[in-house]
Every structure is written in structure tokens, then in C-alpha cells.
Amino acid sequence: SRAVTAFAKEIAALLSVAAEALEGGPIPGDLAAQWLEDARRLTRHAPRVDRVLAHAEESRRLNLRALRHPPQGGLRSSLEALEHTSISVRTLFRAMHDATQRRTGVQDDPDYATQVRCSAAVLMADMARVLWAFGRCAHRRGAGTAEQQHVELASALASLRRRRDGLEDVLIGDPRIRQGLGELNSALLTTVDRMLLELDAATITVMPAVLAAMPGL
């Protein structure tokens, strides 16, 4: 569970760093290239975490004392969700890197480019919050905090969904995307949609009361 949680935190940390930098102004090409390399590195972590889970499952099978305690279910599905999310995040940073190299759209309409940059910043910050909450749910430190952890995750997912819907017109409904930012905008929304799909579906043992309290989930 610690390995899965660490994986979620690493993806969240990269998104948080990028969001903070995007809030500060245009991104230089070398920084975008570094983010892309970091995202590529993260996608290579999934097989390592998978080996940790496989080892834990085999150790449990061979340990008779472990049969006294129920297995901590959901870790395999959590890992798969994070793996798919990391691939989408890598695609997002690929599109961001390409946009900084071409500079098309940024130079043609700097005001719209600023709108896109700020939209990307808030969405990436929201995605990071979802991943932090997802990681805490995967760790499941204690039964007494499980419900609160799920409430936090449900709230973070709902906030991300609202933000995504609110920015859709700016990112794909605005005709100015034809000037060269369409690929980046599309990758941004696709990454958000993938995260909502994967992490919502992989939520570990979400209580009915939590779902009832969070409309739209």
C-alpha cells in the first residue's frame, strides 16, 4: 500500500510543480522538456510497483498467519488506475513541450495563450489534489480515518469535474484554438477525463453514505 501511495504522490508532485510554474508566466522550453522527462520516468515506475504487489501477494499466500487477517483489497486496481493516469499525464506534458517548441498560438494571440496557461494551472492543481487524496485512500492508515479519506477523495473528484466543465468552452469551444493550441487543450481535457474515469472507478470500498453525500459521483 505504501508503494501505491508513493506512486500517486509522485504523479501529484509533478503536477503541483507544473501548476505553480504555469501560474507564474510562460514556460521556457527547457523546463517543459524536464517535465516531459519526469513524466516518462513516472510511467516506468508502474512495473516496479507491480513487482512489489506481486511479492506481497505471494508472501501472504505462503504465510499461514496472514490468513487471520483479510487482504487489503483494491491495491491492484488502484495501481492500474494510476498507471493509466500516468500515461495520460505523460501525453499532456508531451503536448505542452511541443507547444513551447512551436510557439504557434502563443505568439499569434498572447491573451488567449495566457487564458490557456491559467486554465492548465488550475486544472493541474486540482488533478494533484485528487491524486493526493487517492494516495491517502490507498494507504488506509486506520479504520477510523477511512470514511474521512473517502469524503476528501469524493470532494476532490467533484471539484475537478466542475472545474473541467467550467473551462471546456475556453479550451475547446473557442475558435482561437485553431491558431495552434488545440493539441495542448485537447490533451489537457483528455487527461482530466482519464483521471476522473480511472480514479473514480478504482476508489477503494467507497461507502454508500459517502456517494449519497456527493451528487454527481
FENRALIN-V643830 format. One record per backbone hydrogen bond with DSSP energy under -0.5 kcal/mol. NH is the residue of the N-H (numbers start at 1). CO is the residue of the C=O. Records with the same first field share a line. If there is no record, write none. Layout:
NH->CO, CO
//
This chain:
5->1
6->2
7->3
8->4
9->5
10->6
11->7
12->8
13->9
14->10
15->11
16->12
17->13
18->14
19->15
20->16
21->17
22->18
23->19
24->20, 21
25->21, 22
28->26
32->28
33->29
34->30
35->31
36->32
37->33
38->34
39->35
40->36
41->37
42->38
43->39
44->40, 41
45->42
46->42
48->44
49->45
50->46
51->47
52->48
53->49
54->50
55->51
56->52
57->53
58->54
59->55
60->56
61->57
62->58
63->59, 60
64->62
66->63
67->64
68->65
69->66
73->71
75->72
78->74
79->75
80->76
81->77
82->78
83->79
84->80
85->81
86->82
87->83
88->84
89->85
90->86
91->87
92->88
93->89
94->90
95->91
96->92
97->93
98->94
99->95
100->96
101->97
102->98
103->99
107->103
109->105
113->109
114->110
115->111
116->112
117->113
118->114
119->115
120->116
121->117
122->118
123->119
124->120
125->121
126->122
127->123
128->124
129->125
130->126
131->127
132->128
133->129
134->130
135->131
136->132
137->133
138->134
139->135
140->136
145->142
146->142, 143
147->143
149->145
150->146
151->147
152->148
153->149
154->150
155->151
156->152
157->153
158->154
159->155
160->156
161->157
162->158
163->159
164->160
165->161
166->162
167->163
168->164, 165
171->167
172->168
173->168, 169
174->169
177->174
178->175
179->176
180->177
181->177
182->177
185->181
186->182
187->183
188->184
189->185
190->186
191->187
192->188
193->189
194->190
195->191
196->192
197->193
198->194
199->195
200->195, 196
201->197
202->198
203->200
205->203
206->203
210->207
211->207
212->208
213->209
214->210, 211
215->213
217->214
//
